[in-house]
Amino acid sequence: MQNHPSYLQVFLTFARNSLIRDMTFRANFFIEVVSSMSWMIMNLGFYTLVYQFTPNIAAWDKYEFFVFISTTMFVNSLVQALFMPNAQELSELVRTGGLDFALLKPIDTQFLVSLRRVNWSSLGNFFVALLLLAYSLPKIEGLQLTVWQFILYPLYIFLGVLILYSVMITLAATSIWLGR
């Protein structure tokens, strides 16, 4: 019987190694976090400015729209943290022959190629989204949250991440045929 590696343990090792690599240059890491969060806050400032001059857009008031924006921030921050650095590196793996090396590993190649690096600085946006959601939800008039909504919301976030990952890995996989 073959001994297969624990995928959770392998992912945690990848995440730990990525954090160690990021913390090697702490100032750069913190600058990336602050820069990324600043872009999100400027984006929110734009929407706040728009909603100062109009009460609603397509029947969405400011706080409903902010819940929508926080949802997209959740999805984008998770995709940027978990998959973006790996998808960007796929064409380089093809060009240098590193993909051949990955194919020989005793672990699922898609798992290895997709989750090898974690961009920890992108998770700052996740916390901005969490704060925005916590700020916006109580301000929506007449909103009655149910248990099902609390259960389904993270599921929808997860499904959004999967859809975006699928599109991204499909586009990155074209590098196998097209090269750089």
C-alpha positions as CSV (number, residue, x, y, z in Angstrom):
1,M,0.0,0.0,0.0
2,Q,1.3,3.4,-1.0
3,N,1.8,6.1,1.7
4,H,0.2,9.3,0.4
5,P,1.1,12.7,1.9
6,S,-1.4,14.6,3.9
7,Y,-2.5,17.5,1.7
8,L,-3.4,19.7,4.7
9,Q,0.1,19.1,6.2
10,V,1.7,19.8,2.8
11,F,-0.3,23.0,2.4
12,L,0.6,24.2,6.0
13,T,4.2,23.6,5.2
14,F,3.9,25.6,2.0
15,A,2.2,28.4,3.9
16,R,4.8,28.3,6.7
17,N,7.7,28.5,4.2
18,S,6.0,31.4,2.4
19,L,5.6,33.3,5.6
20,I,9.2,32.7,6.5
21,R,10.2,33.9,3.0
22,D,8.0,37.0,3.4
23,M,9.3,37.8,6.9
24,T,12.8,37.7,5.7
25,F,12.2,41.1,4.3
26,R,9.8,42.5,6.9
27,A,9.8,46.1,5.7
28,N,8.9,45.0,2.2
29,F,6.1,42.8,3.6
30,F,4.6,45.6,5.6
31,I,4.9,48.1,2.8
32,E,3.0,45.6,0.5
33,V,0.3,45.1,3.2
34,V,-0.2,48.9,3.7
35,S,-0.1,49.6,0.0
36,S,-2.7,46.9,-0.8
37,M,-4.9,48.1,2.0
38,S,-4.5,51.7,0.9
39,W,-5.8,50.8,-2.6
40,M,-8.8,49.2,-1.1
41,I,-9.5,52.2,1.1
42,M,-9.1,54.6,-1.8
43,N,-11.5,52.5,-3.8
44,L,-14.0,52.7,-0.9
45,G,-13.4,56.4,-0.8
46,F,-14.5,56.7,-4.4
47,Y,-17.8,54.8,-3.8
48,T,-18.4,56.9,-0.7
49,L,-18.0,60.0,-2.8
50,V,-20.4,58.7,-5.4
51,Y,-23.0,57.9,-2.8
52,Q,-22.7,61.4,-1.3
53,F,-24.4,62.7,-4.5
54,T,-26.8,59.9,-5.2
55,P,-29.0,58.1,-2.7
56,N,-28.9,54.7,-4.5
57,I,-27.6,53.0,-7.6
58,A,-29.9,50.4,-9.2
59,A,-32.0,50.3,-6.0
60,W,-28.9,49.6,-3.9
61,D,-28.2,52.0,-1.1
62,K,-24.6,52.7,0.1
63,Y,-24.5,50.0,2.7
64,E,-25.9,47.3,0.5
65,F,-23.3,48.2,-2.1
66,F,-20.6,48.1,0.6
67,V,-21.7,44.5,1.5
68,F,-21.3,43.6,-2.2
69,I,-17.9,45.3,-2.4
70,S,-16.8,43.5,0.8
71,T,-17.8,40.2,-0.8
72,T,-15.7,40.9,-3.8
73,M,-12.9,41.9,-1.6
74,F,-13.1,38.5,0.3
75,V,-13.0,36.6,-3.0
76,N,-10.2,38.7,-4.5
77,S,-8.0,38.6,-1.4
78,L,-8.2,34.8,-1.0
79,V,-7.5,34.3,-4.7
80,Q,-4.6,36.8,-4.6
81,A,-3.2,35.2,-1.5
82,L,-3.5,31.5,-2.4
83,F,-3.5,31.2,-6.2
84,M,-2.2,34.3,-7.9
85,P,1.5,33.9,-7.3
86,N,1.3,30.3,-8.4
87,A,-0.6,31.0,-11.6
88,Q,1.9,33.7,-12.5
89,E,4.7,31.3,-12.1
90,L,3.2,28.5,-14.2
91,S,4.6,29.8,-17.5
92,E,8.0,30.0,-15.9
93,L,7.7,26.4,-14.7
94,V,6.9,25.4,-18.3
95,R,9.8,27.4,-19.8
96,T,12.4,26.2,-17.3
97,G,11.3,22.6,-17.1
98,G,10.1,22.9,-13.5
99,L,6.7,21.6,-14.4
100,D,8.4,18.3,-15.5
101,F,9.9,18.1,-12.0
102,A,6.5,18.8,-10.4
103,L,4.9,16.0,-12.4
104,L,7.3,13.5,-10.9
105,K,6.4,14.3,-7.3
106,P,4.2,11.8,-5.5
107,I,1.5,14.4,-4.9
108,D,-1.3,15.8,-7.1
109,T,0.4,18.1,-9.6
110,Q,-2.5,20.6,-9.7
111,F,-2.3,20.9,-5.9
112,L,1.4,21.4,-6.0
113,V,1.4,23.9,-8.8
114,S,-1.6,25.8,-7.4
115,L,-0.8,26.1,-3.7
116,R,3.0,26.1,-3.5
117,R,3.2,29.8,-2.6
118,V,1.0,31.9,-0.3
119,N,1.1,35.7,-0.7
120,W,0.5,36.6,3.0
121,S,0.5,40.4,2.3
122,S,-2.8,40.0,0.2
123,L,-4.6,38.8,3.3
124,G,-4.6,42.4,4.6
125,N,-7.5,43.1,2.2
126,F,-9.4,40.2,3.8
127,F,-9.4,42.1,7.1
128,V,-10.4,45.4,5.4
129,A,-13.4,43.4,3.8
130,L,-14.3,42.0,7.2
131,L,-14.3,45.4,8.8
132,L,-16.4,46.8,5.9
133,L,-18.9,44.0,6.2
134,A,-19.1,44.4,10.0
135,Y,-19.7,48.2,9.5
136,S,-22.2,47.9,6.6
137,L,-24.5,45.0,7.7
138,P,-26.0,46.7,10.8
139,K,-26.7,49.8,8.8
140,I,-28.9,48.2,6.3
141,E,-32.5,49.1,7.1
142,G,-34.9,46.2,7.7
143,L,-32.3,43.5,7.3
144,Q,-33.1,40.3,9.2
145,L,-30.3,37.8,9.0
146,T,-31.2,34.1,9.3
147,V,-29.0,31.2,10.3
148,W,-29.1,30.0,6.7
149,Q,-27.6,33.3,5.5
150,F,-24.8,32.9,8.0
151,I,-24.2,29.4,6.7
152,L,-24.5,30.1,3.0
153,Y,-22.5,33.4,2.8
154,P,-19.1,31.7,3.5
155,L,-20.1,28.9,1.1
156,Y,-20.8,31.5,-1.6
157,I,-17.4,33.1,-0.9
158,F,-15.8,29.7,-1.3
159,L,-17.6,29.1,-4.6
160,G,-16.6,32.5,-5.9
161,V,-13.0,31.7,-5.1
162,L,-13.3,28.3,-6.9
163,I,-14.8,30.0,-10.0
164,L,-12.1,32.7,-10.1
165,Y,-9.4,30.0,-9.5
166,S,-10.9,27.9,-12.4
167,V,-10.7,30.9,-14.8
168,M,-7.3,31.8,-13.7
169,I,-5.7,28.3,-13.9
170,T,-7.4,27.8,-17.3
171,L,-5.8,31.0,-18.6
172,A,-2.4,30.1,-17.0
173,A,-2.5,26.6,-18.5
174,T,-2.5,28.1,-21.9
175,S,1.2,28.8,-21.3
176,I,1.8,25.1,-21.9
177,W,0.8,25.6,-25.5
178,L,1.7,29.2,-26.1
179,G,4.9,29.5,-24.1
180,R,5.6,32.9,-22.6
